[in-house]
Amino acid sequence: MDLKAQLCVLLLALGLCVTLQVSAQEEDVDVDVEDDVGDLGDDELLDGEAEEEEKPAPAPAAAPTVTYKAPEPRGEHFFAESFDKGTLDGWVVSQAKKDDIDEEIAKYDGKWEVEEMKDTKLPGDKGLVLKSRAKHHAISALLLRPFTFDTKPLIVQYEVNFQNGIDCGGAYVKLLSQSPDLSLAQFVDKTPYTIMFGPDKCGEDYKLHFIFRHKNPKTGEYEEKHAKKPESDLRTYYTDKKTHLYTLVLNPDNSFEILVDQTVVNSGSLLSDMTPSVNPPAEIEDPDDHKPEDWDERPKIQDPDAVKPDDWDEDAPAKIPDEDAVKPDGWLDDEPEYIADPDAIKPEDWDEDMDGEWEAPQVPNPACESAPGCGKWERPMIDNPNYKGKWKPPMIDNPNYQGVWKPRKIPNPDFFEDLHPFRMTPVSAVGLELWSMSSDIFFDNFFITYDRNTAELWADEGWGLKKAAEGAAEPGLMNQMISAAEEKPWLWVVYVLTVALPLVLIIVFCCTGKKKPAQSAAEYKKTDEPQPDVKDDAEEEEEKDEQEEAKAEEPEENRDDAEDSPAEAAEEDEEAEKQEEAEDQSDEKQEEEVLRRSPRSKGRARKE
């Protein structure tokens, strides 16, 4: 019982810990929202918060409303755009056409609008919205001043919300290369860019691009270098219809980081984690080197000295009829297995000239249903024990094996070593050149700088405010757990193991149990030690009831005589005492007999 009690206490403690943890998480969510809102200043507090001192007990709001204020850039930056003016001032919509495609779809005629999100949690927060589907879109804006890749890092960040989800399309940005020929009104897919960064999805391929164009120092040509694929699962960012912050950090030491919602999802080096590699190999295979005709690459050959055995029969069949098989009794040799359907009728529109002679469809012969078989009986086929197949010489090591031939290596005539790929072509504009099968893609809060603290301040005032507002409007923790389990069914197992299983164990161990049955006299007899007579409580109560009933049925005079004659009562008591003594003596004799007959007693007797 002590062990069961300890286990119950342990399970109760586990359940209490889970409850406290859930409560703590809920409190953390509330605290985060309050902190985020509290940092905004007096003008940005929750609605009605200024009147708290006047109203000691205000009614709780269903969902706190966060007052929006446009972020203001602080510190050095090259580009900052929140679209909260409600216009596209400073942005240029492309008027160009794509080359080498059908005229009907060559135009960049996709529409852009500056508006709030359809299901906004921050009234007043506006962004750039890609409105059309299945069209080409292009829009761009100049930086405050060109960014030059020298001794300071590059930080690019912006927000994206797939309001309608995303079937197939991109939401990436391009940092356009500085050039005297750059025309934003003619911005197309072939416009030179230095960096392309951002989400892209088609089908079940979820991408987060980071591509930079590297200039070959020997030829002057540009080649795209693609970052390795992130190991993180990106699916949620495309399907949850929430606003996500995408950040690219490029450092002068050639390292890079890609962050989503201020969490690193990919990182590496421009020198070692790009495809194709920035620097070509120092040696290459000689294109003029050819394998000699007598080069032997066979590690194994057939033994030339092997001879086919005389008794090897290559013509023996793999299967032969079973000579021991006997035709089953009742086999119907004269009945076909299938017959023409007697109930079939030729269709009225059957044309024998066009369709040929009509024949009824074949159906199983009903006469064969009760027979072991119909038609001509043939012996079943079995494996031929003498079958060996075509003889082949055994394989042996090739004494002339020279290994797998490879062309010799020569110095790469195109080799170069660029140890500073970070020093890319300067950029002077940012642009979106996209095609999408989904509409209403929301872009907001573009920011380019070299100072990480400045970028984080901009993110906190923009995306951080959206996160606080969305978090305040989100359902409770229980609904979130259910939603998460709908997306990832294996979470139900975790819930059962952490909540349901302890409850079941508590019920089983604490609320159930069996009363230990009393030992019967027969069980006592199995022991060597003398035991007292055992009488069930139910039997004692039954005997007591019988005695009371018998006493109640006696005539009154008998009861009166018994009461009026103390001598008779004394005699009865004496007789009862004698009977008790006799029973005790009988029990002692029985116990002695049991001890005498037990193996242990016999053993002790032998020893004595």
N, C-alpha and C positions, 0 to 999 in steps of 0.2 A: 504493500500500500504506500509505503514511503517513496518508492521509486516512481509509482504512478503520480503521486502528488508533486514530486520534483519535476516530472515531465510536463505536467499540466502548467505548473508555474513558469517553466521555460517557454512553453508555447504562448502563454498569455503575455509574457514579456516580449516575445517576438512580435505578436500582433500589436502590442502597444508601441513598439519601435516603429513599425510600418505606419501606424496612424500618426505618430509624431512627425515622421519624415514627410508624409503627405501634407500635414498641416504647415510644416516649416516651408515646404516648397510653395504652398499657396501664399504664405506670408511674404516670402521672397518676391513673388510676382507682384504683390500689392506694393511692397516697399520699393521695388524697381520703378514701378509706374509713378509712385509718389515722388521718388528722388528725381526722375527724369523731368517730371513736371515742375518740381520745386526749383530746379536749376534754371528755369526759364526767366525768372524775374517776376516782379509784381504784376506786370501787364499780361503775363501769360499763365496765370494760375488757373485752376479749374473754375468753371462757371459757378458763381455764387460763393466762392471761398472768401472773398473780401468781406462778406456779410456775416461771417461765422461769429464774430464777437457780438453782433447785435442779435443774432438768432442762436440761442444756446443749444437748441435741439432741432437742427434742420432735418428734413426728410431725406433719406439716402437716395441718391440718384441710381437709376438702373445701370447706367454705364457712364463713367466719367468722361467728360468732353475736354479734350486738350485744345487750347487756343493756339492757332498757328501764327508763327512769325517767320518771315523769310530769313534764311541764313545770310549772314554778312561775312564776306571774306576778310580774314585777318592775316597779316603777314604777307610774305612774298608769294605771288602766284602769277601764273601766265594765262589762266582762263578760269572764269567762274560764271556759271549760268544757272539760275533757278527758275526762270520763265515766269516768275510771279508778277511781272509787269503785264502779263496777258497778251504780249505781242511777240512777233518774230524779229524784232529789231536786232540787227547785227547778223542775222542768218540769211543765207542765200539759197533759194530753192533752185536746183539744177534745171536747166532748159535744154539739156543735151539729149542725144539719142545713143543707144548702144550700137556698136558696129557688128556687122556680120550676123544679124538676126532679123526675123520678120519685121516689117515696118509697123505692123499693128501692135506689136509688143515692145518695140525698141524704145519708145518714149519713156522718160522718167516722169510719168504723170500721176504717180501716187500722191495722195493728199496728206498734208500735215496740218495739225491744229494745235493750238495752245489752250488747254482746258483742264479741269479737275478730273480726277479719276471717277469712274462711274459709281463706285461704292466707296467714296472717300470717307476716311475717318478724321480728316483734317480740312474742314471747310476753309477755302481760301488758298490752299496749296495747289498750284497749277504746274503742269509739265508739258513736254512736247509729245504729241500722240501721233503715231503712225495709223492713219484712219482706213486705208484701202487694203484690200486683200488681192493677191494674185496680180500685183502691179509692181513696177520698179519705183523705188523711192531714193532720192538723193538730196541732202541738205547739208550745209557746212557753214562754218564761221571762222573768222581769223582770230588767232591768239592776240593777246595784248602786245606781245613781242615774241619773236621766234625763240624757241628753246634750243640751246646748243648743248650737246653731250660732251661735257668736259670733266669737271671735278665734283659735280653735284648730282645726286640721284634724280630720277624722273619718277613722279607719282601721278598716276592717272586714276580717277575714280568717278563713277557715275551710278545712277540708280535705274533699275528696270523693273517693270511690273507687267507680266503677261496677263492682262485683265480677262481675256477670253481663253487662256491657255495658249499653247503653241503647237501647231501640227507640223509645219515645216517652214522654217525661216530663220533669219538671224536677227540679233540685236546687238551687234558689235560696232565699235567705233574705229575710225581710221585717223591716225595722225598724219596729215598730208605733208609731204616733203617740201622744204623751202625751195622755191624755184621762181625765176623771173617769169616763167611761162604759166604759172599757176593761175587758173581762172575758175573761181568758185561757181560761176554760172554754167561752166562746161564740165562740172565735176561728174565723172563716170567711173566705171569699174576699173578702167585702165589708167586713171590718174595716179601718178607715182605717190606712194605712201611710204612712211618709214616704219610704222608699227600698226598692226591690227590687233585689237583686243576686245574680248567679250563673248557672250553666250551665243550658241548656234545649235539648232536642233532640227533633225529631219528623221521621221520614223522613230526608231528606238535608239538612235545615235545621239547621245547628249554630249555636246562639246563645249569647251571653254577655251577659245582660241587665245594664243599669244604667238604672233608671227612678226618677225622683223625682216626687213630687206637689207641684206648685207652686200656691200660693194666689194667686188673682187679687186684687190690692189694691183693685180697684174694686167687684167683685161679691162677693168672699169665697168664690167657688167654686174647687174644686181641679181641676187638669188634669194628666194624666200627660205627662211629658216623657221621651222615649226617646233614649238616646245613639246616635250613629252606629254602624254595624256595624264590628267590627274588620276590619282588612285582613289579619291573620294567619290562617293555616289552623288551625282549631280541631279538626279531625277527630281528631288523635292523642289529645287529652285525653279523648275519649269512648270510644275503642276499645282503648287499650293496657292497661286494667285495672290501672293504677297509681294511687297516691294523688297528687293534685294540690292545690296550695295556691292559693286564689283570694283576691286582695286588692283592695280598693277604697280609694283615697285621695282624699278631697275636701278642697280647700284653701280658706281664706277668700278668696283672690283669684279664686274661681270656677273654677279649673282642677281637672281630675280626671285620675286615672291608674287604669287597670285592669291588674293584673298576674296572671300565672299562673306559678307556680313562681318567683316573684321576678323575672320578666321582663315588661317592659311590652308589652302586646299592643294597648292602645288608650289614647288620651289626647285631651284637648281642653278646651273651655271650656263652662261651663253657658250662656253667653250666645250662643255661635255654633255649637255642635256638638250641639244637641238638636233633636228633632223632636216636635211643632211647636215653633217658636221661643218662647222665654220671653216676649219682648216682641213685641206685635203691631205691624204696620206703622203708621206715622204717618198715612198716607193710604190710602183704599180707593176702589174704583170706586163711583160713585154708582148705587145700585140703581134710582133713579127716572129715570135718563137712558136714552133709547131712540134707536135709530138712525133718522134721517130717512128718509122713504120714497124721496126722490130721491137718496139717497146711492149713488154708483156705486163699487163696489169691484172692478170688472173691469179688470185691467191691459191685457188684449188683447180686441179685438172683431173681428168679421168685417168685411171691407172692404165698405161699403155701395155703393161704385161699381163693384165687380167684376161682370162679366157672363160667363155661361157661354159658352164657344166654340161656334160653330155645329156643328162636327164632333164635338162631345163626345157619345158614345153611351153613355147610362147603362144601356141595356138589354143591352149586349153581355155574354155570359156569361164567367165567369172561366176556364172550361175548355171546350175544343172537341175533337171526335174528330180523331185523327191521320189525315189523308187519305193520307199516304204509307205507312201501315202495310199489310202484306200478310199474309193468313192463312197460318200455317205449313203446310207440307206434312204430310199425315198427320193433320190435325185431325179428330177424330171428332165430327161434328155431331149424329149420331143417338144417341150414347151419353151418358147422364146422368153428371154428376160423382159423385153418390152414389147407391147402390142399397140396397134393403132387404137386411139380413143374411140370406143363405139358410140359415145354420146356427142362426138364432135360433128358439127354441121358446117358445110362449106358456106362461107359468107356470100351474101347475095350479090355484092359488088365484085366478086372474084372474076377476073378476066383471064381465061386460060391462055389467050394469045399474048397477053402482056405479062401475066404472073406465072405461066406454066401450069402443068397439071397439078390440081389440088390434092394434097395428101393430109390425112388426119394426123394430128400431133401424137407422138408416142407417149404412152403412160406405162407405169409398172404393171406387169402381168399379175392379175389377182390370184391366178392359180399358183404362183410362186410364193405367196405370202406364208403358207403353212408348210412349204417344202424347204429342205436345206439348200436347194439351188435349182436353177433351170439352165437349159442349153447344154452344149457339149461340155462334158467334164474334162478338165485337164489337170495333170499333176502340178502341185505348187512348186515353185522354183526355190532352191536353197543354194547357199554358198558352196562353190566347188572347192573341196579341200586340196585339190591338185593345181589350183590356179596360182600362177606365179607372175603373170604379166610379161611385158617385154623386158628382156634382160639388158641391164646397163652396167658398165664397169664401175667399180667403186671409185670414189674421189680420194685423191691424195694431195699433199702439199706440192705446189708448183716449184720445182727447183730453179726455174728461170724467172720467178716473180721479182719485179723491179719496183713495185709500189705504184700508187696512183700518180700519174704524171701531172705535173703542174708547170706552167710556163715560168721561166726565170723572172726574177724581179729586176727592175731597172729604176733608176732615179725618175721621179715624177717630173716631167717637164713643166707641169702647171702648178707645182708645189709653191705654196707661200705659207707664212706663219703670221697670223694676225693675233697678237696676244691681248688686244684691246678692242674686241668687237662692240663694246659699249659705246665707242665713239662713232655713233651712227650719223646719218644725214640729218641735219637740223630740221625741225618741223615748225610750220608757221600757221597751220590751220587744223581744225578738228572737223570731221565729217561723218555722216551716216549714209552709207550707200547700201541699200537693203532690198531684198525681195522676200515676200512673206505670204503664206497662205492663211495667215491669221491677222486680224485687224485689232485696232485699239491697243497696240503695244505702247506703254507709257514710259517715257524717259524723263529723268529729272536730275538736277543738281550736278552738272558736269563741273569737274574741278581738276586743274593741272597745276602742280607745284613741285618744288624740290624739298620742301620742309614737311616732315611727317607730322609734326605737332599741328601745323596749320591745317593739314589735310584732315586730321582727326577732329579738330574743332569744327570744321565745315561739316564733317560727317555727323557729329553729335547734334548739331543744330538742324540738320536736314533729315537724314535717314534716321537718326536717333529719335527725333520727334515722331516720325511715322511709326517706328517700332513701338514707342510708348503708347501711341493712340491705338494701334492695332492690337497691342497686348491688352489694353483696357477693355476693348470690345470683344475679346476672345471669350469663348465659353469656359466654364469651370474646368478644373483639373480632371474630373471624372469624364466629362465629354471629350476632352483632349485624349485621354487614355483610350476611350472607345474608338475615336477617329483614327488614332495611331494603330490600333489593333485591326481596323478595317483595311488599312493600307498594308500592314505587316501582320498577317494572321498568327505567326509564331509567338506574338506577344501575349496571346491568350494563355499559352502554356505558362509564361512567366507569372501572369496574374493568378492563375490557379495555384501554382506552387507557393507564391508568397502570401496569398490571402485565403483561398478556399481550403487548401490542404491543412494548414494549422487549425482552422475552425473545425474541420471534420475530425482531426485527431483529438482535439479538446473534447468534442462530444463523445467520441468513442471511449476515451480513457476516463473521463470525469463523470459522465452521465450514464454509463452502462456498467454492468458487473453482475456476477452470479453469486448467490448466497452459498456458502460452503455447506454441502449436505452433511447431516449427522451420520456418523458411522453406524452401520448396522451391527447387530450382535454377531452375524456371520463374519464380518470383517475383523471384529475383536478376536474371534476364535483363531484367526490366522497368526496371531502373535503369541510369543511364548509367555509374556508377562500376564498375570491375572488382571482382568478388567472388570469394572462394576457392570451390573445389569443395566442395559440401556432400554429405555422405554420412550417412545415417541410422545411428544407433547399432545399430539392429536389423540393418541390412544388413551392417555391419562384423562383428557377431557371427556372422551367418549365413555370411559368406565365410570367417571364421576356422574355424568348425565344419567347413565343406566341405573346407578345406585339411587339417585334422587327420584327417578321415575318409579323404581320398585318400592321405595319407601312411601311415595305418594299413593300407590295402589293398595297398600295394606289397610285392613279394616281399622276403624278408629279405636275399637276396644283393645286391639293388639298394641296400637301405639300408646294407648293409655296405660295398659298393663306394663309395658316396657318402661314407661316413665315412673309408675308407682312402685316397681319392684327393684330396689337397688341391689338386691342379692343376685337376681338374675343378670343384671347388668355387669356385676363384678365377675360372675362366672363367664360371661361372654368375653370380657376383657382378658380373663386368664386364658381362655381357649385361643383367643387371637394371638396372645404372646407366645403360647406353645407352638402355634402354627408358624409364626415368624421364625422362631428358633429352628424348627424343622427345616424350613426353606433355606435358612442360612447354612445349616449343616449340609444340606443337599448341594448348595452352590459351592461350598468349600471342597466337597468330594469331587465335583465336576472339574474344578480348577486343578486339583491334584491329579486327576486322571489326564487332563490336557497336558500338564507339565510332564507327567510320566511318559506320555506317548510322543512328545515332541522330540525331534532329532537332537536338539541341543541337550535335552535331559539325558538321552541315551549316551551322547558323547561324554557328558560329565560322569555318568555312571561308569562308563568304561574306564575313564581316567581314575576314578576312585577305586 
